[in-house]
């Protein structure tokens, strides 16, 4: 349906004006050692793998490792962050094995601006390597977007749409601009409970010509509400745009249901 009313046009212009590129992500809540046992599910809530999350401080850096283990699949994500003077991701990698054999492996070094990929295709392990044009301090991947969202939370809840960057894999590595925004306050069923979560949307911004050929789904991140905000849920493609949408819940056990709006904006300062 075409937008014809003056009011709608003004609203559209106002929303565009709120898109704020950022030179660097300000320092968020300081992260220390932590341990958790999230669960990886499909979008219908069926469990794919049990999770083991651990983060620790080493040589002034925050290290994060997340492992999901299923019947035939094992997925391991690793990341390294600098937390001061601003939040910056320095490294990210994801490796998936199936039946004990390497299926795919992706890695980004945000300091050297290089990315590599390996994937088993037609029985052959193929390799890609390339330089990526992203800006250190505003480029994130994987769990890095949860930390970036926590750091940007106050701005996002005021209505700002913040542009960041990432490296996508198709499986060749490519630099991608993404827009992060606040999506509302939801009820989030998991682990036999229903929790309140602030929903944030990570939307890939592709050139118009690319949108004709490549469909890249949004990712969504829920943080606990009220503050202090902590990770609650993530939904999106696991590693490549063609991957099915998966869900990571903070709490294991019990049923996992789709998030539903609380019915108010949920905005808080």
Residue, then its C-alpha position, 0 to 999 in steps of 0.5 A: x500500500x502506498x504511503x500517501x498521507x502527509x502525517x505518514x510521510x512526516x513520521x517516515x522522515x522523523x524515523x529516518x532522522x533518528x538513525x545515528x551512525x556511531x564512531x564507537x560504542x560507549x562502554x557498557x556495564x562492566x562484564x566479569x566472570x560468569x557461567x550459564x547453561x542456555x539452550x539452543x532451540x528451533x523457532x518452534x521451541x524444540x531443543x537442538x542442543x544444550x549450552x555451556x556459556x562461560x566468560x572470564x577476564x584475561x590480560x585485560x580482555x573479556x573472553x567468551x566461549x559458548x558451546x552447544x552440544x546436540x545428538x550429532x552437532x556441536x557448535x562453539x563460539x568464541x569472542x574477545x572484547x576490550x571494555x575500556x575506554x569503549x566497548x570493542x570486539x577484537x575477535x570472533x569465531x564459530x565452528x560447527x561439527x556434524x558427526x564429529x567432522x568439521x562442517x563449517x568454521x568462520x572467523x573474524x579478526x577485527x584488529x587486522x580486519x581479516x576474515x576466513x571461512x571454511x565449509x564442507x560443500x559437495x564432500x569438499x572442505x572449501x576455504x575463503x579468506x578476505x580483508x573486510x572494510x569495517x571500523x574497529x569499535x563499531x563492528x560486532x559479531x555473534x554474542x558481541x551484539x548482546x554486549x553492544x545492545x546492553x551498552x547502547x540500551x539507554x539510547x535505543x530506548x529513547x528511540x535512536x536507531x544506531x548503525x553498526x557493522x558486522x561480517x556476514x558469511x555466504x559463506x564468503x565473508x562480507x562486510x555488512x551495515x546493520x541498524x539496531x533499534x528497540x522493538x518493545x517490551x514482551x512477555x517471553x515464555x521459557x523454562x516454565x516461566x514467563x519473563x518480561x524482556x526488552x526486544x531489540x532488532x538487528x536489521x541488516x542494511x543491504x544495497x537495493x540491488x542486493x536485496x533483489x537476490x539475497x534475503x538476510x533475516x533480522x536477528x532479535x535480542x531480548x534483555x531482561x526488564x527492568x534494569x539492570x539488563x541481562x541476556x534473556x533470549x536471541x533469535x536469528x540465523x545461526x551463522x549464514x543468511x540461509x540458516x533456519x531461524x534458531x532461538x537461544x534461551x537463557x533458561x533450560x528446561x520447560x517449554x519455550x514459547x514465542x514472545x508476545x507484546x506486553x501491550x505498552x511501549x515499555x520505554x524506560x530511562 
